Amino acid sequence: MSPPRHRYLRREQLQQAEPFYPLQLGVCSACYLVQLVQSDGGSDDGANEKPRLTPSSARVTHARKFTAKTIEELRLTPRHQVLQIESHDGYLLQHYVAAGIPVLGIEPELAAARAAGNRGVRSRIELFTTRTARALRDEGIQADLLIARTLAQARDLNDVVAGMKLLLAPRGVVTIECPHLLRLVVDRQLDMIAHERVSYFSLVALTQILARHGLAIYDADELDAEDGWLRLFACHSEDPLRPITPRVDSCLAREREAGFDAVENYAGLAEPVHDAKRKLLSFLISAKDNGKRIAGYGASGRANVLLNYCGIRADFLDYTVDDDPERQGTYLPGTHIPVESPDRLRQTSPDYVLILPGTQHRAVLPQLESIRAWGGQCVVPLPEVRVVT
């Protein structure tokens, strides 16, 4: 049971009841798709913090590289059409606009669509469904490149994929980006599990889901920069000109070796997550028993998932720090750990700084060089607890 991960609290809300919803994964015995067992609760509706319209510098860089790659490899020109499902504020599509390639974003949030318009990105303000796809096709709009970076959040996955099939031009390409279930398991990325992320994809499962709707995956990229995300390229099953690359076969082979093609193998995937929790708690208990002061670094949604699952509250972490001024002065959902400015670390000189989320510790460590001055050490929680001097 976990609270919505973006429902940050003010002091006056600490004594009020918080909503908690199940955060549990199950697996389909037919296609091996891993999904939330209950996906109708835990949305961030009414949360104190909505997803920010301004993308991070890492996302902007990622978008620029992705655009250049697809324009070159797919030979996109002003004669082609690029569409994106849930296009947000146009931070990705703006690069196609700059290259003179027509774009259309399908974005349900009015504020995000308006921000996209300021970037020159045309948007339809609606949720993408089969009905949306059919209406666009009837208007003569088809996608030469269809970008689906939020497929894991789809409440009705089959309806969205069927719409993608309808909207794709005869020689068109679909790109899908999603967290890779294999990396989630191997790296124990339990903080990737969230109420708004309904599906957790393996290539084994996605191959079957897309094939059911007449689409075929022909290439697969594993993105280290995206915490082990998959970038997949798919086309119409009847398109004979896009052979399946060895990267698809290699990825499928590793997933089958991990047991992703047999439902009985999934039951054992929970124990490594339980083990990661026990080891983190054991470290924190030992440190507190020895009089150590512990602070956190980060107050993201992923941090909240990890802290709530492990039951880490203010009796373990004195506080956590975050660069975002809007989060500073609030309390984390569920755990009620106070969020402070990074200056607080220098003022209190904690013995340990727990990096949240731990899978991004390589980017965080350079920002914590100053804790050496008082002998402070960084703690990385996942996939196993380790102290970084």
Secondary structure by P-SEA (a helix, b strand, c coil): cccccccccccccccbbbbbbbbbbbbbccccccccccccccccccccccccccccaaaaaaaaaaaaaaaaaacccccbbbbbccccccccaaaaaaaccccccccccaaaaaaaaaaccccccccccaaaaaaaaaacbbbcbbbbccccccccaaaaaaaaaaaccccbbbbbbcccaaaaaaacccccccccccccccaaaaaaaaaaacbbbcbbbbbccccbbbbbbbcccccccccccaaaaaaaaaaaaacccccccccaaaaaaaaaaaaaaaaaaaaaaabbbbbbccccaaaaaaaaaaccccccccbbbbcccccccccccccbbbbbcccccccccccbbbbcccccccccccccccccccbbbbbbcccbbbbcc
